């Protein structure tokens, strides 16, 4: 039986792609193809941009309060359809239902933040900056914006972008991963139901052809991206070369430093979710533990025992801790990295290769894997594995641990487990990473703060959501005004004006 082919969403309705190319959308738990995604071509991008461009003037002139009311209705519809969105996420990505529900909630919180846009767009004002002269600033939308999102969070990462963008008065084109397109298309339908005008939000699943068309299109003013570092660098360089504003969030190698004074049971429990939740397919996953001093042996033993008890299986079943990885090809890549760790001399404490899930023989499963005695020269340390593999390195003291983390080219997220306020304060001040957790393993900020890393984890100046998201999707304008009366008339003056 042939699988159904999804449509694009352009100008407020479903439309077939002008391209004949499609991609298989798998259920990773069964290995079955459940549908096909259109791979948008250049003409599809042109159609989406034309719709967004035409909708921009009317949407820009819609008051922020009316925009907020549409987002309020959208939030209610997202809540009403949460089971459907959770199902689509689990079906196409493989997450457990609980994990899908958590990521959906974090996305909804960005909608709630964006609902405050009448307040967020307030500028500054200063009276009498000069004699009879006032000054004020405005935040105005940039125009047509585009978001390019990864497979690992089909709902949450798009929600990091488009609610803030459209709240600020922009129109938006979402290019979701062709591996997980259905949730984005469903959110487009809910936005229309919420009252969003046609053309303000468009969805075009696709691959590099669609991405390149967006990056080079003269009417696209801003590009948001989340994905791997090589692609983020390409997105940033290409879009910036074509005069666009860019925020491109790249890869990660997130470290957790565990001090000898930490509660090791608490730390080990926290690291289970941080390392193996969502099968390790999170940009904020803790994939690397730095065990300091005497913490090492006891911590590794606890990690091994807890990881060995995790239940792996289809994400839509109860009692499952971890689902499959996204594709067979990705599983093969992870297995090759595990092989390299063994070859290079790391101690394989728990081996997830060869895991068998009853009834899921064709699914893309890989069990929790744990390495100890890893060094910074090994491939399993240098590569972002993006799978259920946790590695442990050793450090003699907190100075060595901080130096190790800071020497890594990535700087997305990190955490420290300690009972010492002095160690925690030292760590948060000296660590060169964008998001830091103190006894919090996955320090993803709340929606009213901004999400983003440092170093090779971010290309661009501004992070997503929070006020940095508002600043990214707006341009500032400063107005200096005077209303002269007859007594203020004077002779021409060609020197640099001073107002004070």
Secondary structure, DSSP 4 states (H G I P E B T S, - for coil): -PPPBP-EEETTEEE--SS--EEEEEETTTTEEEEEEE---HHHHHHHHHHHHHHHHHHHTS-HHHHHHHHHHHHHHHHHTHHHHHHHHHHHH---HHHHHHHHHHHHHHHHHHTTHHHHT---EEEEEETTEEEEEEEEE-SEEEEE--SS-TTHHHHHHHHHHHHTT-EEEEE-BTTS-HHHHHHHHHHHHHTPPTTSEEE--B-HHHHHHHHH-TTEEEEEEES-HHHHHHHHHHHHHTT-EEEEE----EEEEE-TTS-HHHHHHHHHHHHHGGGG--TT-EEEEEEETTHHHHHHHHHHHHHHT--BS-TTSTT-SB---S-HHHHHHHHHHHHHHHHTT-EEEE--TT---TT-TTS-----EEEES--TTSHHHHS---SSEEEEEEESSHHHHHHHHHHSSEESEEEEE-S-HHHHHHHHHH---SEEEES-SS-PPPTTS-B--EETTEESS--BSHHHHHHHTEEEEEEEEE---GGG------SPP---
